[in-house]
Amino acid sequence: MNFARAQRAYLKEGLAKANDHDQSRSPTSKHCGACNWTLDRKELTSNAVITDADAREVMFHPADSFGTAAVRGCACLTHGLHYWEIEMVSKCFGTDMMVGICTGEFPYHSFLHKFVNLLGMDDNSWGISYLGRSQHNRQFRIYMPSFNQGDVIGVYLDMEKGTVLFAKNGQWYGPPLRGVRGKSVYPILSSTAKRTRMRLIRSISTVSSLQSICYSAVARAAEKGHLLVRDLALPNTVRTKLNEYFLL
């Protein structure tokens, strides 16, 4: 297991503990789990409606579609590691439906009457399209298989490295999109298609600490040497913690 996958496993493990659910549940279960942020009722376009009391589900273009709708998450992410999952509740179609991140300067309100591939159209946004293409600063790249109704898109944001990775139904793809370091960003969803819906299933964040930095260094060394935790000449308490944190 490489270090990035180990970090993601640590985030998911922490999420499972926070949920206090059955530990055998899949990380991409469509049960709504714990969330440390939700969708922002004040940061959305006029053609998007948050449809539930918990502010986790959004409907885009409830009447007709004449352009591009979007909604931001209420969290401003500035440092640490972050993981969240978005379910495609409805069929995916149209010019684009996207999941990603953006800075506070990103003009997501500006395309109410224009169909665009919104997330990644400038240097202040990063996104993955339902067509399987990633985009940042108007640069498209084939990133993963296309997704549709029922699929779950995972987002792993590392603010220390300044990277964002995407997954489909628990399968991670790459390489990561870069250019996030030093910026403050928000989760964001967008759609051009009539009566399309997405749901935030879960989200978790963790802040880097001296302890996590030390465990990271050990994990990198183990990876370079193609070693498992049991092969390392370390105290049992440290090996136990490494197994807990990184599932090596």
VOROLUM-917224 format. One line per field, with one value per residue: residue number from 0; chain; x negated, z, y negated of N, C-alpha, C in turn. Coordinates in steps of 0.02 Angstrom, whole numbers, padded with zeros to 5 digits. Layout:
BEGIN
nr = (NUM | ...)
kette = (A | ...)
n.east = (X | ...)
n.up = (Z | ...)
n.north = (Y | ...)
ca.east = (X | ...)
ca.up = (Z | ...)
ca.north = (Y | ...)
c.east = (X | ...)
c.up = (Z | ...)
c.north = (Y | ...)
END
This chain:
BEGIN
nr = (0 | 1 | 2 | 3 | 4 | 5 | 6 | 7 | 8 | 9 | 10 | 11 | 12 | 13 | 14 | 15 | 16 | 17 | 18 | 19 | 20 | 21 | 22 | 23 | 24 | 25 | 26 | 27 | 28 | 29 | 30 | 31 | 32 | 33 | 34 | 35 | 36 | 37 | 38 | 39 | 40 | 41 | 42 | 43 | 44 | 45 | 46 | 47 | 48 | 49 | 50 | 51 | 52 | 53 | 54 | 55 | 56 | 57 | 58 | 59 | 60 | 61 | 62 | 63 | 64 | 65 | 66 | 67 | 68 | 69 | 70 | 71 | 72 | 73 | 74 | 75 | 76 | 77 | 78 | 79 | 80 | 81 | 82 | 83 | 84 | 85 | 86 | 87 | 88 | 89 | 90 | 91 | 92 | 93 | 94 | 95 | 96 | 97 | 98 | 99 | 100 | 101 | 102 | 103 | 104 | 105 | 106 | 107 | 108 | 109 | 110 | 111 | 112 | 113 | 114 | 115 | 116 | 117 | 118 | 119 | 120 | 121 | 122 | 123 | 124 | 125 | 126 | 127 | 128 | 129 | 130 | 131 | 132 | 133 | 134 | 135 | 136 | 137 | 138 | 139 | 140 | 141 | 142 | 143 | 144 | 145 | 146 | 147 | 148 | 149 | 150 | 151 | 152 | 153 | 154 | 155 | 156 | 157 | 158 | 159 | 160 | 161 | 162 | 163 | 164 | 165 | 166 | 167 | 168 | 169 | 170 | 171 | 172 | 173 | 174 | 175 | 176 | 177 | 178 | 179 | 180 | 181 | 182 | 183 | 184 | 185 | 186 | 187 | 188 | 189 | 190 | 191 | 192 | 193 | 194 | 195 | 196 | 197 | 198 | 199 | 200 | 201 | 202 | 203 | 204 | 205 | 206 | 207 | 208 | 209 | 210 | 211 | 212 | 213 | 214 | 215 | 216 | 217 | 218 | 219 | 220 | 221 | 222 | 223 | 224 | 225 | 226 | 227 | 228 | 229 | 230 | 231 | 232 | 233 | 234 | 235 | 236 | 237 | 238 | 239 | 240 | 241 | 242 | 243 | 244 | 245 | 246 | 247)
kette = (A | A | A | A | A | A | A | A | A | A | A | A | A | A | A | A | A | A | A | A | A | A | A | A | A | A | A | A | A | A | A | A | A | A | A | A | A | A | A | A | A | A | A | A | A | A | A | A | A | A | A | A | A | A | A | A | A | A | A | A | A | A | A | A | A | A | A | A | A | A | A | A | A | A | A | A | A | A | A | A | A | A | A | A | A | A | A | A | A | A | A | A | A | A | A | A | A | A | A | A | A | A | A | A | A | A | A | A | A | A | A | A | A | A | A | A | A | A | A | A | A | A | A | A | A | A | A | A | A | A | A | A | A | A | A | A | A | A | A | A | A | A | A | A | A | A | A | A | A | A | A | A | A | A | A | A | A | A | A | A | A | A | A | A | A | A | A | A | A | A | A | A | A | A | A | A | A | A | A | A | A | A | A | A | A | A | A | A | A | A | A | A | A | A | A | A | A | A | A | A | A | A | A | A | A | A | A | A | A | A | A | A | A | A | A | A | A | A | A | A | A | A | A | A | A | A | A | A | A | A | A | A | A | A | A | A | A | A | A | A | A | A | A | A | A | A | A | A)
n.east = (-00042 | -00034 | -00091 | 00004 | 00124 | 00126 | 00145 | 00274 | 00343 | 00326 | 00404 | 00531 | 00544 | 00548 | 00668 | 00759 | 00752 | 00800 | 00930 | 00979 | 01030 | 01064 | 00914 | 00891 | 00952 | 00953 | 00839 | 00898 | 01032 | 01204 | 01272 | 01300 | 01167 | 01063 | 01039 | 00932 | 00955 | 01082 | 01193 | 01204 | 01328 | 01329 | 01237 | 01262 | 01323 | 01465 | 01537 | 01527 | 01576 | 01575 | 01634 | 01663 | 01679 | 01558 | 01465 | 01393 | 01427 | 01451 | 01550 | 01534 | 01588 | 01739 | 01855 | 01838 | 01690 | 01573 | 01443 | 01296 | 01292 | 01245 | 01181 | 01100 | 01001 | 01010 | 00890 | 00732 | 00583 | 00422 | 00305 | 00229 | 00298 | 00429 | 00581 | 00719 | 00881 | 00988 | 01147 | 01221 | 01378 | 01477 | 01502 | 01360 | 01328 | 01325 | 01234 | 01135 | 01102 | 01030 | 00905 | 00807 | 00683 | 00662 | 00595 | 00632 | 00640 | 00689 | 00800 | 00938 | 01071 | 01088 | 01138 | 01272 | 01352 | 01286 | 01216 | 01089 | 00930 | 00905 | 00819 | 00651 | 00628 | 00547 | 00401 | 00441 | 00519 | 00556 | 00602 | 00704 | 00785 | 00944 | 00923 | 00802 | 00688 | 00557 | 00531 | 00436 | 00394 | 00437 | 00384 | 00415 | 00421 | 00425 | 00482 | 00552 | 00671 | 00833 | 00970 | 01131 | 01305 | 01324 | 01188 | 01044 | 00942 | 00784 | 00684 | 00524 | 00430 | 00278 | 00210 | 00085 | -00005 | 00053 | 00143 | 00274 | 00373 | 00479 | 00610 | 00705 | 00838 | 00757 | 00640 | 00486 | 00415 | 00292 | 00155 | 00146 | 00236 | 00157 | 00092 | 00161 | 00103 | 00074 | 00191 | 00361 | 00500 | 00663 | 00780 | 00876 | 01019 | 01089 | 01207 | 01279 | 01397 | 01573 | 01673 | 01582 | 01494 | 01387 | 01303 | 01225 | 01137 | 01047 | 00916 | 00751 | 00617 | 00444 | 00314 | 00144 | 00017 | -00123 | -00141 | -00074 | -00154 | -00275 | -00237 | -00207 | -00334 | -00394 | -00310 | -00338 | -00473 | -00460 | -00388 | -00480 | -00575 | -00506 | -00439 | -00341 | -00242 | -00265 | -00394 | -00476 | -00598 | -00539 | -00463 | -00326 | -00212 | -00224 | -00219 | -00090 | -00018 | -00054 | 00007 | 00140 | 00151 | 00109 | 00134 | 00044)
n.up = (00000 | -00048 | 00012 | -00005 | -00020 | 00104 | 00187 | 00147 | 00192 | 00329 | 00350 | 00317 | 00415 | 00529 | 00504 | 00510 | 00647 | 00699 | 00652 | 00725 | 00679 | 00613 | 00590 | 00479 | 00373 | 00207 | 00144 | 00043 | 00063 | 00042 | 00148 | 00242 | 00326 | 00458 | 00452 | 00439 | 00376 | 00277 | 00136 | 00078 | 00114 | 00080 | -00018 | -00165 | -00332 | -00411 | -00478 | -00411 | -00279 | -00111 | -00041 | 00077 | 00258 | 00322 | 00241 | 00141 | 00016 | -00153 | -00281 | -00450 | -00566 | -00551 | -00625 | -00773 | -00875 | -00912 | -00910 | -00808 | -00651 | -00476 | -00314 | -00163 | -00033 | 00145 | 00210 | 00229 | 00173 | 00228 | 00274 | 00316 | 00296 | 00194 | 00163 | 00064 | 00007 | -00133 | -00191 | -00345 | -00366 | -00461 | -00638 | -00743 | -00861 | -01005 | -01038 | -00935 | -00775 | -00620 | -00492 | -00365 | -00312 | -00262 | -00254 | -00150 | -00239 | -00357 | -00491 | -00483 | -00497 | -00620 | -00736 | -00763 | -00875 | -00971 | -01040 | -00972 | -00942 | -00789 | -00670 | -00650 | -00752 | -00738 | -00650 | -00521 | -00486 | -00478 | -00548 | -00574 | -00707 | -00752 | -00867 | -00852 | -00861 | -00796 | -00745 | -00741 | -00742 | -00873 | -00935 | -00994 | -00950 | -00978 | -00848 | -00767 | -00780 | -00849 | -00747 | -00668 | -00621 | -00454 | -00433 | -00330 | -00293 | -00233 | -00146 | -00113 | -00027 | -00005 | 00082 | 00123 | 00029 | -00079 | -00170 | -00258 | -00266 | -00353 | -00337 | -00397 | -00339 | -00237 | -00303 | -00338 | -00439 | -00544 | -00608 | -00464 | -00464 | -00461 | -00381 | -00275 | -00156 | -00028 | -00049 | -00004 | -00004 | -00061 | -00055 | -00200 | -00308 | -00470 | -00608 | -00771 | -00808 | -00813 | -00667 | -00596 | -00468 | -00325 | -00183 | -00028 | 00055 | 00160 | 00259 | 00312 | 00408 | 00448 | 00547 | 00518 | 00629 | 00744 | 00780 | 00675 | 00568 | 00601 | 00596 | 00461 | 00403 | 00441 | 00373 | 00239 | 00233 | 00254 | 00141 | 00038 | 00064 | 00039 | 00144 | 00274 | 00418 | 00520 | 00493 | 00537 | 00649 | 00779 | 00929 | 01003 | 01031 | 00941 | 00819 | 00827 | 00823 | 00694 | 00618 | 00648 | 00598 | 00464 | 00405 | 00348)
n.north = (00060 | -00108 | -00271 | -00376 | -00305 | -00247 | -00358 | -00394 | -00282 | -00299 | -00415 | -00364 | -00267 | -00345 | -00410 | -00305 | -00276 | -00395 | -00392 | -00288 | -00167 | -00001 | 00083 | 00160 | 00103 | 00043 | -00083 | -00157 | -00143 | -00186 | -00236 | -00381 | -00452 | -00519 | -00696 | -00833 | -00950 | -01030 | -01059 | -01228 | -01339 | -01471 | -01490 | -01462 | -01444 | -01525 | -01430 | -01311 | -01201 | -01160 | -01014 | -00946 | -00937 | -00922 | -00978 | -00907 | -00860 | -00909 | -00983 | -01019 | -01142 | -01137 | -01167 | -01211 | -01198 | -01321 | -01350 | -01342 | -01270 | -01280 | -01230 | -01269 | -01190 | -01216 | -01227 | -01304 | -01256 | -01248 | -01189 | -01029 | -00860 | -00796 | -00711 | -00662 | -00603 | -00594 | -00555 | -00511 | -00545 | -00552 | -00517 | -00546 | -00670 | -00781 | -00937 | -00946 | -00871 | -00895 | -00868 | -00941 | -01061 | -01234 | -01401 | -01546 | -01650 | -01604 | -01620 | -01557 | -01592 | -01649 | -01591 | -01567 | -01571 | -01500 | -01355 | -01265 | -01181 | -01184 | -01170 | -01189 | -01273 | -01380 | -01445 | -01439 | -01331 | -01154 | -01000 | -00850 | -00771 | -00696 | -00629 | -00572 | -00648 | -00747 | -00919 | -01068 | -01236 | -01249 | -01137 | -00983 | -00808 | -00635 | -00540 | -00445 | -00306 | -00348 | -00411 | -00377 | -00373 | -00321 | -00296 | -00328 | -00461 | -00488 | -00608 | -00660 | -00769 | -00844 | -00963 | -00996 | -00945 | -01003 | -00942 | -00854 | -00709 | -00590 | -00467 | -00327 | -00239 | -00184 | -00150 | -00216 | -00345 | -00427 | -00529 | -00645 | -00803 | -00962 | -01114 | -01169 | -01204 | -01324 | -01392 | -01434 | -01332 | -01273 | -01138 | -01094 | -01074 | -01046 | -01066 | -01053 | -00999 | -00965 | -00944 | -00863 | -00774 | -00771 | -00698 | -00729 | -00610 | -00582 | -00660 | -00699 | -00766 | -00791 | -00858 | -00893 | -00835 | -00832 | -00700 | -00631 | -00671 | -00609 | -00473 | -00471 | -00487 | -00366 | -00278 | -00311 | -00273 | -00136 | -00101 | -00131 | -00034 | 00079 | 00143 | 00221 | 00175 | 00267 | 00305 | 00206 | 00141 | 00091 | 00025 | 00117 | 00039 | -00067 | 00000 | 00050 | -00070 | -00114 | -00017 | -00047 | -00177 | -00176 | -00053 | 00037)
ca.east = (00000 | -00076 | -00077 | 00067 | 00179 | 00127 | 00177 | 00346 | 00368 | 00330 | 00463 | 00592 | 00548 | 00572 | 00738 | 00798 | 00756 | 00843 | 00999 | 00999 | 01069 | 01035 | 00850 | 00889 | 00985 | 00909 | 00829 | 00941 | 01102 | 01245 | 01297 | 01268 | 01127 | 01047 | 01016 | 00909 | 00981 | 01140 | 01202 | 01215 | 01391 | 01318 | 01188 | 01286 | 01354 | 01538 | 01566 | 01512 | 01616 | 01560 | 01700 | 01674 | 01667 | 01488 | 01423 | 01347 | 01448 | 01467 | 01579 | 01517 | 01638 | 01802 | 01905 | 01803 | 01619 | 01552 | 01373 | 01257 | 01308 | 01192 | 01188 | 01038 | 01003 | 01003 | 00823 | 00674 | 00530 | 00359 | 00248 | 00249 | 00321 | 00502 | 00610 | 00792 | 00912 | 01048 | 01185 | 01262 | 01446 | 01516 | 01464 | 01313 | 01334 | 01317 | 01166 | 01090 | 01115 | 00962 | 00889 | 00739 | 00667 | 00649 | 00578 | 00685 | 00642 | 00716 | 00865 | 00985 | 01136 | 01085 | 01156 | 01342 | 01383 | 01237 | 01197 | 01016 | 00896 | 00891 | 00764 | 00587 | 00624 | 00494 | 00351 | 00471 | 00564 | 00532 | 00662 | 00710 | 00847 | 00977 | 00895 | 00738 | 00632 | 00540 | 00516 | 00408 | 00366 | 00459 | 00348 | 00451 | 00382 | 00464 | 00461 | 00585 | 00731 | 00889 | 01013 | 01201 | 01349 | 01305 | 01117 | 01019 | 00878 | 00744 | 00637 | 00471 | 00395 | 00219 | 00192 | 00013 | -00037 | 00087 | 00168 | 00341 | 00383 | 00549 | 00623 | 00773 | 00859 | 00702 | 00581 | 00451 | 00382 | 00241 | 00123 | 00187 | 00234 | 00113 | 00102 | 00205 | 00064 | 00074 | 00256 | 00418 | 00547 | 00727 | 00811 | 00927 | 01053 | 01122 | 01243 | 01317 | 01454 | 01637 | 01696 | 01530 | 01484 | 01328 | 01308 | 01165 | 01146 | 01005 | 00855 | 00707 | 00554 | 00396 | 00261 | 00077 | -00014 | -00191 | -00135 | -00058 | -00214 | -00324 | -00212 | -00214 | -00404 | -00405 | -00274 | -00376 | -00533 | -00439 | -00369 | -00541 | -00610 | -00459 | -00432 | -00278 | -00251 | -00294 | -00465 | -00513 | -00626 | -00508 | -00425 | -00260 | -00162 | -00230 | -00194 | -00017 | 00007 | -00062 | 00061 | 00202 | 00153 | 00094 | 00158 | -00008)
ca.up = (00000 | -00049 | 00067 | -00016 | -00004 | 00177 | 00216 | 00136 | 00237 | 00395 | 00352 | 00318 | 00480 | 00576 | 00489 | 00537 | 00719 | 00712 | 00639 | 00774 | 00643 | 00603 | 00558 | 00417 | 00319 | 00153 | 00144 | -00006 | 00078 | 00029 | 00210 | 00259 | 00386 | 00491 | 00410 | 00475 | 00341 | 00235 | 00082 | 00104 | 00089 | 00058 | -00073 | -00220 | -00385 | -00405 | -00509 | -00369 | -00219 | -00061 | -00034 | 00140 | 00318 | 00342 | 00191 | 00108 | -00052 | -00195 | -00347 | -00497 | -00618 | -00535 | -00677 | -00837 | -00875 | -00961 | -00899 | -00763 | -00580 | -00431 | -00242 | -00126 | 00035 | 00193 | 00241 | 00197 | 00189 | 00223 | 00290 | 00337 | 00248 | 00192 | 00121 | 00063 | -00044 | -00164 | -00230 | -00401 | -00349 | -00523 | -00699 | -00764 | -00932 | -01020 | -01052 | -00884 | -00704 | -00595 | -00421 | -00359 | -00263 | -00291 | -00207 | -00140 | -00295 | -00416 | -00507 | -00502 | -00511 | -00682 | -00796 | -00755 | -00941 | -01017 | -01024 | -00972 | -00899 | -00741 | -00622 | -00684 | -00810 | -00726 | -00601 | -00454 | -00477 | -00497 | -00549 | -00613 | -00744 | -00758 | -00927 | -00834 | -00874 | -00746 | -00775 | -00702 | -00783 | -00942 | -00960 | -00985 | -00953 | -00963 | -00779 | -00741 | -00819 | -00837 | -00692 | -00680 | -00564 | -00406 | -00420 | -00275 | -00309 | -00175 | -00156 | -00062 | -00034 | 00038 | 00079 | 00136 | -00035 | -00129 | -00221 | -00250 | -00301 | -00358 | -00341 | -00417 | -00304 | -00198 | -00345 | -00346 | -00503 | -00539 | -00551 | -00433 | -00488 | -00417 | -00381 | -00221 | -00098 | -00013 | -00063 | 00036 | -00054 | -00039 | -00097 | -00245 | -00355 | -00523 | -00659 | -00823 | -00828 | -00779 | -00613 | -00576 | -00396 | -00293 | -00110 | 00013 | 00099 | 00220 | 00252 | 00370 | 00402 | 00502 | 00545 | 00528 | 00694 | 00748 | 00780 | 00608 | 00527 | 00617 | 00566 | 00388 | 00386 | 00448 | 00319 | 00177 | 00236 | 00245 | 00071 | -00003 | 00076 | 00025 | 00208 | 00311 | 00487 | 00561 | 00477 | 00562 | 00716 | 00817 | 00988 | 00987 | 01032 | 00879 | 00765 | 00834 | 00797 | 00622 | 00590 | 00656 | 00558 | 00393 | 00380 | 00304)
ca.north = (00000 | -00167 | -00318 | -00412 | -00259 | -00239 | -00418 | -00390 | -00231 | -00330 | -00458 | -00324 | -00235 | -00395 | -00422 | -00249 | -00284 | -00452 | -00371 | -00237 | -00118 | 00064 | 00075 | 00197 | 00066 | 00019 | -00155 | -00188 | -00130 | -00245 | -00264 | -00444 | -00447 | -00583 | -00751 | -00893 | -01007 | -01015 | -01108 | -01296 | -01366 | -01539 | -01491 | -01422 | -01484 | -01528 | -01371 | -01253 | -01200 | -01109 | -00984 | -00910 | -00977 | -00915 | -01012 | -00860 | -00843 | -00966 | -00973 | -01072 | -01157 | -01102 | -01179 | -01200 | -01215 | -01370 | -01365 | -01301 | -01280 | -01256 | -01241 | -01258 | -01166 | -01271 | -01225 | -01333 | -01209 | -01285 | -01146 | -00962 | -00809 | -00798 | -00659 | -00662 | -00563 | -00622 | -00507 | -00534 | -00521 | -00549 | -00502 | -00599 | -00685 | -00852 | -00963 | -00921 | -00868 | -00894 | -00869 | -00966 | -01113 | -01300 | -01454 | -01595 | -01697 | -01571 | -01651 | -01504 | -01622 | -01688 | -01553 | -01547 | -01566 | -01473 | -01286 | -01261 | -01133 | -01237 | -01162 | -01182 | -01318 | -01429 | -01424 | -01439 | -01275 | -01088 | -00960 | -00789 | -00770 | -00631 | -00598 | -00541 | -00694 | -00798 | -00984 | -01123 | -01289 | -01233 | -01080 | -00920 | -00746 | -00574 | -00525 | -00385 | -00289 | -00393 | -00389 | -00388 | -00366 | -00270 | -00296 | -00370 | -00493 | -00507 | -00663 | -00661 | -00833 | -00850 | -01034 | -01003 | -00934 | -01043 | -00897 | -00825 | -00645 | -00570 | -00395 | -00305 | -00178 | -00157 | -00140 | -00280 | -00357 | -00479 | -00562 | -00697 | -00872 | -01000 | -01185 | -01190 | -01226 | -01395 | -01422 | -01414 | -01306 | -01248 | -01087 | -01123 | -01030 | -01084 | -01028 | -01090 | -00958 | -00977 | -00901 | -00817 | -00777 | -00741 | -00696 | -00721 | -00551 | -00588 | -00699 | -00697 | -00804 | -00782 | -00908 | -00866 | -00845 | -00806 | -00628 | -00606 | -00683 | -00556 | -00411 | -00478 | -00474 | -00294 | -00244 | -00321 | -00231 | -00067 | -00093 | -00129 | 00029 | 00134 | 00178 | 00218 | 00152 | 00321 | 00312 | 00149 | 00147 | 00037 | 00048 | 00142 | -00015 | -00105 | 00043 | 00051 | -00134 | -00115 | 00025 | -00083 | -00238 | -00169 | 00011 | 00064)
c.east = (-00044 | -00051 | -00011 | 00126 | 00183 | 00160 | 00252 | 00378 | 00375 | 00391 | 00526 | 00600 | 00574 | 00646 | 00781 | 00805 | 00803 | 00916 | 01026 | 01045 | 01032 | 00971 | 00845 | 00920 | 00935 | 00900 | 00874 | 01013 | 01143 | 01284 | 01262 | 01231 | 01114 | 01022 | 00992 | 00922 | 01040 | 01141 | 01223 | 01277 | 01384 | 01271 | 01210 | 01319 | 01430 | 01573 | 01546 | 01551 | 01591 | 01625 | 01712 | 01654 | 01594 | 01440 | 01370 | 01365 | 01470 | 01500 | 01560 | 01573 | 01705 | 01857 | 01875 | 01731 | 01603 | 01478 | 01343 | 01272 | 01252 | 01211 | 01121 | 01052 | 00989 | 00934 | 00772 | 00613 | 00462 | 00298 | 00275 | 00269 | 00397 | 00527 | 00686 | 00817 | 00978 | 01082 | 01223 | 01333 | 01488 | 01471 | 01420 | 01319 | 01321 | 01245 | 01117 | 01123 | 01048 | 00959 | 00818 | 00731 | 00656 | 00627 | 00637 | 00691 | 00674 | 00787 | 00918 | 01055 | 01142 | 01112 | 01228 | 01376 | 01334 | 01218 | 01121 | 00993 | 00866 | 00827 | 00699 | 00579 | 00575 | 00447 | 00379 | 00521 | 00534 | 00593 | 00656 | 00780 | 00878 | 00954 | 00827 | 00678 | 00620 | 00525 | 00488 | 00377 | 00377 | 00421 | 00387 | 00403 | 00430 | 00438 | 00488 | 00641 | 00788 | 00932 | 01084 | 01240 | 01328 | 01231 | 01099 | 00950 | 00844 | 00695 | 00588 | 00427 | 00339 | 00194 | 00118 | -00026 | -00007 | 00115 | 00239 | 00346 | 00458 | 00554 | 00694 | 00787 | 00800 | 00639 | 00548 | 00416 | 00332 | 00208 | 00165 | 00183 | 00195 | 00131 | 00145 | 00167 | 00064 | 00140 | 00307 | 00473 | 00610 | 00747 | 00866 | 00954 | 01085 | 01157 | 01276 | 01383 | 01515 | 01652 | 01646 | 01514 | 01418 | 01336 | 01239 | 01177 | 01108 | 00946 | 00817 | 00645 | 00509 | 00340 | 00194 | 00051 | -00085 | -00190 | -00122 | -00117 | -00266 | -00302 | -00217 | -00285 | -00419 | -00371 | -00311 | -00437 | -00515 | -00422 | -00431 | -00577 | -00567 | -00449 | -00360 | -00293 | -00285 | -00368 | -00508 | -00536 | -00602 | -00473 | -00354 | -00207 | -00164 | -00203 | -00117 | 00013 | 00001 | -00008 | 00128 | 00207 | 00151 | 00114 | 00108 | -00011)
c.up = (00000 | 00002 | 00057 | 00000 | 00071 | 00211 | 00207 | 00182 | 00308 | 00402 | 00357 | 00385 | 00532 | 00566 | 00518 | 00613 | 00737 | 00702 | 00692 | 00743 | 00643 | 00563 | 00492 | 00359 | 00269 | 00158 | 00094 | 00003 | 00068 | 00090 | 00220 | 00325 | 00416 | 00440 | 00453 | 00434 | 00298 | 00177 | 00111 | 00073 | 00063 | -00003 | -00128 | -00271 | -00378 | -00436 | -00475 | -00304 | -00173 | -00036 | 00033 | 00199 | 00339 | 00294 | 00161 | 00036 | -00089 | -00259 | -00390 | -00548 | -00605 | -00587 | -00745 | -00830 | -00932 | -00955 | -00849 | -00690 | -00537 | -00359 | -00210 | -00060 | 00083 | 00225 | 00198 | 00220 | 00175 | 00236 | 00310 | 00278 | 00252 | 00143 | 00123 | 00004 | -00067 | -00205 | -00286 | -00392 | -00412 | -00581 | -00717 | -00840 | -00942 | -01032 | -01000 | -00815 | -00671 | -00519 | -00415 | -00303 | -00300 | -00236 | -00199 | -00197 | -00357 | -00431 | -00529 | -00517 | -00583 | -00744 | -00793 | -00823 | -00994 | -00994 | -01029 | -00930 | -00842 | -00701 | -00657 | -00743 | -00799 | -00673 | -00531 | -00443 | -00506 | -00497 | -00588 | -00643 | -00744 | -00820 | -00914 | -00844 | -00814 | -00782 | -00723 | -00750 | -00858 | -00974 | -00943 | -00987 | -00940 | -00897 | -00753 | -00788 | -00803 | -00779 | -00704 | -00616 | -00519 | -00391 | -00365 | -00293 | -00244 | -00193 | -00097 | -00074 | 00018 | 00032 | 00092 | 00070 | -00090 | -00186 | -00205 | -00295 | -00302 | -00363 | -00367 | -00383 | -00269 | -00237 | -00360 | -00412 | -00494 | -00606 | -00523 | -00472 | -00437 | -00419 | -00325 | -00162 | -00090 | -00025 | -00011 | -00013 | -00020 | -00083 | -00140 | -00292 | -00409 | -00572 | -00708 | -00838 | -00783 | -00727 | -00595 | -00502 | -00376 | -00218 | -00079 | 00062 | 00164 | 00206 | 00317 | 00356 | 00460 | 00492 | 00557 | 00597 | 00692 | 00746 | 00710 | 00560 | 00538 | 00588 | 00490 | 00366 | 00389 | 00390 | 00253 | 00175 | 00225 | 00172 | 00027 | 00004 | 00064 | 00087 | 00234 | 00382 | 00529 | 00549 | 00509 | 00634 | 00758 | 00878 | 00967 | 00985 | 00968 | 00821 | 00767 | 00806 | 00722 | 00588 | 00594 | 00606 | 00483 | 00364 | 00332 | 00310)
c.north = (-00062 | -00219 | -00354 | -00368 | -00249 | -00298 | -00414 | -00338 | -00259 | -00375 | -00417 | -00288 | -00284 | -00410 | -00367 | -00255 | -00341 | -00434 | -00325 | -00185 | -00052 | 00057 | 00114 | 00160 | 00039 | -00056 | -00191 | -00167 | -00193 | -00268 | -00331 | -00436 | -00516 | -00634 | -00808 | -00956 | -00984 | -01064 | -01174 | -01326 | -01438 | -01544 | -01443 | -01468 | -01480 | -01468 | -01306 | -01258 | -01144 | -01080 | -00949 | -00954 | -00975 | -00948 | -00967 | -00847 | -00906 | -00943 | -01033 | -01080 | -01122 | -01113 | -01164 | -01222 | -01263 | -01386 | -01317 | -01320 | -01252 | -01269 | -01226 | -01223 | -01223 | -01275 | -01260 | -01292 | -01242 | -01242 | -01077 | -00917 | -00804 | -00744 | -00666 | -00622 | -00594 | -00567 | -00541 | -00505 | -00511 | -00527 | -00561 | -00608 | -00759 | -00872 | -00938 | -00919 | -00854 | -00896 | -00897 | -01016 | -01179 | -01347 | -01501 | -01644 | -01667 | -01596 | -01601 | -01530 | -01648 | -01653 | -01527 | -01537 | -01541 | -01403 | -01280 | -01202 | -01174 | -01228 | -01145 | -01228 | -01375 | -01402 | -01420 | -01382 | -01211 | -01042 | -00896 | -00788 | -00700 | -00594 | -00565 | -00585 | -00739 | -00863 | -01032 | -01173 | -01275 | -01176 | -01016 | -00861 | -00688 | -00546 | -00459 | -00365 | -00338 | -00366 | -00410 | -00377 | -00308 | -00267 | -00345 | -00396 | -00514 | -00562 | -00662 | -00722 | -00836 | -00922 | -01044 | -00994 | -00978 | -01002 | -00874 | -00763 | -00628 | -00494 | -00385 | -00239 | -00144 | -00143 | -00207 | -00284 | -00415 | -00490 | -00619 | -00763 | -00914 | -01075 | -01212 | -01220 | -01302 | -01429 | -01397 | -01393 | -01280 | -01188 | -01120 | -01069 | -01072 | -01038 | -01076 | -01057 | -00967 | -00922 | -00846 | -00828 | -00743 | -00745 | -00688 | -00663 | -00560 | -00633 | -00695 | -00738 | -00786 | -00833 | -00874 | -00883 | -00819 | -00730 | -00601 | -00617 | -00628 | -00489 | -00412 | -00462 | -00400 | -00257 | -00251 | -00277 | -00158 | -00053 | -00087 | -00062 | 00090 | 00177 | 00172 | 00195 | 00205 | 00331 | 00257 | 00160 | 00088 | 00066 | 00070 | 00088 | -00056 | -00065 | 00047 | -00013 | -00138 | -00074 | -00011 | -00141 | -00223 | -00101 | 00042 | 00140)
END
